[in-house]
Amino acid sequence: MATVDIKSPKTQEEQLIETLGFDDHFHDHHEGDKYRSNFINTYVFSMDHKIIAKQFLITGMIWALIGAMMSLVFRLQLGFPEESMAWLKPVLGKWIIINPETGMGTLSQDFYYALVTMHGTILVFFVLTAGLSGTFSNLLIPLQLGARDMASPFLNMLSYWFFFMSSLVMMYSLFLSTGPFSGGWTAYPPLSALPQASSGSGTGMTLWILSLTLFVVSVLLGGINYITTVLNLRTKGMSLWRMPLTIWAFFVTAIIGLLSFPVLVSGFLLLMFDRGMGTSFYLSEIFVGGQALDHVGGSPILYQHLFWFLGHPEVYIIILPAMGLVSEVLSVQSRKPIFGYKAMVFSILAIAFLSFIVWAHHMFMSGVNPFISNFFVVFTLIIAVPSAVKVFNWITTLYGGNIRFNAASMFAIGFVSMFISGGLTGIFLGNSAIDIQQHDTYFVVAHFHIVMGIAAFFGMFAGIYNWFPKMYGRFMNETLGKIHFWGTIIGAYAIFWPMHYIGMAGVPRRYYKFDTFTSFSQFDDMNKFITIAAIITFSFQVLFVVNFFYSIWKGKKVTTQNPWGATTLEWTTPIRPGHGNWEGKLPTVQRWAYDYGKDGKEFVTQVTPMAEGEVSGDDH
Amino acid sequence: MTFLLVLLSLILIVIITIQIGKVTELAAKIRGEEEMQESVNKRQGVYMMVFMIAFLLLSAWSAYKYKFHYLGYGPWKASSAHGQQIDTMFDLTLVITGIVFVITQILLFYYAWRYSGRRSGKALFFPHNTNLEIVWTAIPAVVMAFLVIKGLDAWNEIMADVDPKEDYLEVEATGFQFAWALRYPGADGQLGEKNYKMINGSNPLGQNWLDEKNVDDFHADELVLPVGKKVRVRITSKDVLHNFYLPHFRVKMDAIPGIPTYFVFTPTVTTDSMRMRLKQYPEYNVPADPNDPESKLKWEVFDYELACAELCGNSHFAMRKTVRIVDEVEYMQWQAKQKSYYLSNVRWTEDDPNKDKLFGSEIEERKEQFQEALDTALTTGKKTVQFNYVTFATGSDKLTGVSRYELDNLVNAMKENKALRIALNGHTDDVGDPAGNLTLSQKRATAVYNYLKSKGVATERLSSQGYGQTQPVVPNDSDENRAKNRRTEFRVVAQ
């Protein structure tokens, strides 16, 4: 690998590591790199956290493209219901129904709902959980903590391969003759329990559960590893309060995942029992397909509790890593310490804690006792406080900065804009009285897409552009990155901003078409506009993918060890670090992670010892 | 061919974009990284400002353009009492979040532009400021507390169930794949019991016909409600989750199999007044069908609607029912026209478990019929009254259970009118052996005689006689006519 061919004189950081570093005799034991003896265990069954990070990222990108293309198909249906979709017949096959007289091709209703369901499942779990948290937790936890690798590289490898298996199962379910699962990504029973009620609830649902169970195994293996690594493998001097906010975010995210994902599996398990073994956890008094079922005494609301006990923390599992990445990128690229580091950490902790006691705000109108909802309203709206603190801190981080505009920093700024826009609409929905009207309308669609869909993507893009040099030793093309940014931020607002108005007018989500209702059919033009905006925005993502893969092989080479002038440890490794990350000793940490512009110096890396009489940055 | 062309142009676009990217990298090499970065910072900083201004202006423009979709404004005012509270909460939150939105977006992009990097520039070392942080933690906390208190105040009032003592109308909505079934309680004001196991072709909701509260319940094709009256909708589901959603009334609640839910609301605007309200807006004075300029105007065809708002399967989007809010008088007229589902669809069919008894309304109705027939007999020359509802088990003289209601009417009449004396006559059709028919008719007349006697009618006021097939009222030439000839009747002998 390229670790040896750069023979530049030792940088200041390398010298510091050599004198102050901690010798763990890693290279005495590992003969160069025993894990990487051949192609298969270097690139396929790799135990190197950096390779695993790339595996998560690229798998996530493939899924993101599939999920996005699904959304384009159902957006075509919503924007242009009168247009023929016969041209999609070669791809979608029997799901495009051709009228033999007119030749008009229409999207099957079942498949429309399958697309909606798969789009949600793929984006929430495969892209924004595995692709985002999986990528950057893997890449940055060992690098920024000064660790050789994860606590258990083997479990880490398993974590990816469980995700891979989960992906295969889900992919396979797309090709079933009865169609993939089509009852919404939340998979509420009885619809998800009864094949009589929906064709996708047969084999499609079985595979969906199997896939997500494998996925949870992946998340848990990864999460245990992240937590153990953060707690045990921090290098000398890396106290918790010296960790970059990225690590805080990944650490807390892993804890949330570890506590909430098993509850989802228990919910799925009971659902499997109801589906296959005749139990009645969720089913009661059902007459379907001309037949009264024997199930009595179950409650579909129980499933909703179990689901949202994961489902709500899940949105923080998605957004916290993005927040961590954005905090780091904003600080590095504006050449300023992140404002209110401790407040940022406490906000993350507060959000994580609150995320466990707000789940029923998804269920205000689902028949739970309205009295119970009082508590959930209170806790839900309290989340606005730490969220607001974070936004103010990001904005203040820009204040007085010397901002370097590149794709990374621009996506980080875009993230803050999206998080504000989407977060504020949460204040409407979290208030149960308003939620009576807005629940399950396009207002909700606009809200969560902006705040946890687009915002999380922006955080992810910021992270990719910022750490691509670390991953591949090359830069992504900046111009294309900026075009990507402007196309995406304008496009994303163009898609989701109008949905607020549609939602305020009461139009429900998950409708195949709107012309059945006069109240809902007044937005034809807007729906066309949204669809066109979605197609254009998608094309900018294709640009990103092209840039990504082009840059892996042809991008501008990184020639300096620390191209962004960052303080954190990952930039003290060789430009293309091998397995084990540091060639000689491990770096030891002398200060917090945000000494930018301090005492007249542009930045001071974490390995630099405190000067005589220097006051620590976070005590300033 | 088209495919190839599309593929070619895609490849071309990719190549072009990569070249654009390359050009700037080359420029950077020529001009030097730092100088290049500075001009990039300057330019992108300006773009940020331009974006912010355009974004805020477009937000304002769209907010104005779509003003009629704001809750509580213009045509989109709630048509229910509690809905106005929701609208107020929405607007209040909109004002507060709107202010925060504008301020934070301006600061974000303004700072991005204002502090875009200079080569000579130095960033401020400003890691934290306790006072600032306290202020901006406290302000959201106070605002949230305010919104929570107002919100919960409204919520608990809206979601409160009815007090059984107050005056309200209860209707039931049942969701199923893929429609809503609406059930009204009928005159008794109470919905009858149901059980999903009893659902069948003639009993779509599984009503228990043994529960008398079901007898007058009627099903409706549209949700008709009187204005100003408190309505409690009982919401149930037959199969999967549905959601009872009335957008104009700010009503929404899941329908859950096995767990009935409810929503209480009071409609405040009739369909007609809503149409009048919409008529004021030019947007509603256009043809409802854009392709047909002759069609009715939008406000003229306006109807409130009931929808489903919980994904329930592949036709989730099609569960529409019209909702009509009318004044009290019109509601009473409409209600009077509705027919009990049980009486008109199930009564006397093989699915009816109540064949041996009559219900209040039927008893009343038959009493009137009988009284009318008797009055005719007493006042005109036609002295014979036929029992319409006295029946026997086939081939026997055993009175069926329901026969007693008509005979009791006769008993009562004879108790009131002490002078009344009657002769009971039995008749058959011409099927079978004439002698046997004669005996049977005699026996049946006697059975009636015995019943009346058992109810305390003095035997000297009664006589009984069988005539077999000898006195048909119509020729025995069809099944219908033969049925008419099989009868038991009485003749007024003295009054």
Interface residues (C-beta under 8 A of the other chain):
Chain A: Q109 D110 Y112 Y113 S182 G183 G184 Y188 P189 P190 L191 L194 A197 S198 S199 L283 S284 E285 I286 F287 V288 A292 V296 G297 G298 S299 P300 I301 S334 R335 K336 P337 I338 F339 G340 Y341 K342 A343 M365 S366 G367 P370 F371 S373 N374 V377 V378 L381 I382 A384 V385 A388 V389 V391 F392 N393 W394 I395 T396 L398 Y399 G400 G401 N402 I403 R404 F405 N406 M410 I413 V416 S417 I420 S421 L424 T425 I427 F428 N431 S432 A433 I434 I436 Q437 Q438 H439 D440 T441 N477 E478 T479 L480 K482 I483 W486 I489 I490 Y493 W497 P498 Y501 I502 M504 A505 G506 P508 R510 Y511 Y512 K513 F514 T516 F517 T518 S519 F520 L543 V546 N547 Y550 K556 Y594 Y596 G597 K598 D599 G600 E602 G617 D618 H620
Chain B: V14 T17 I18 I20 G21 K22 V23 T24 E25 Q37 V40 N41 Q44 G45 Y47 M48 F51 F55 L58 S59 S62 Y66 H69 Y70 L71 W76 G83 Q85 I86 M89 F90 T93 L94 I96 T97 V100 F101 T104 Q105 L107 L108 F109 Y111 A112 Y115 S116 G117 R118 G121 K122 A123 L124 F125 F126 P127 H128 N129 L132 E133 W136 T137 P140 A141 M144 L147 V148 G151 L152 A154 W155 N156 I158 M159 F176 Q177 Y196 K197 I199 G206 K238 D239 V240 L241 N243 Y245 P247 H248 R250 V251 K252 M253 D254 I256 P257 G258 I259 T261 A288 V301 F302 D303 E305 A307 C308 A309 E310 L311 C312 G313 N314 S315 H316 F317 A318 R320
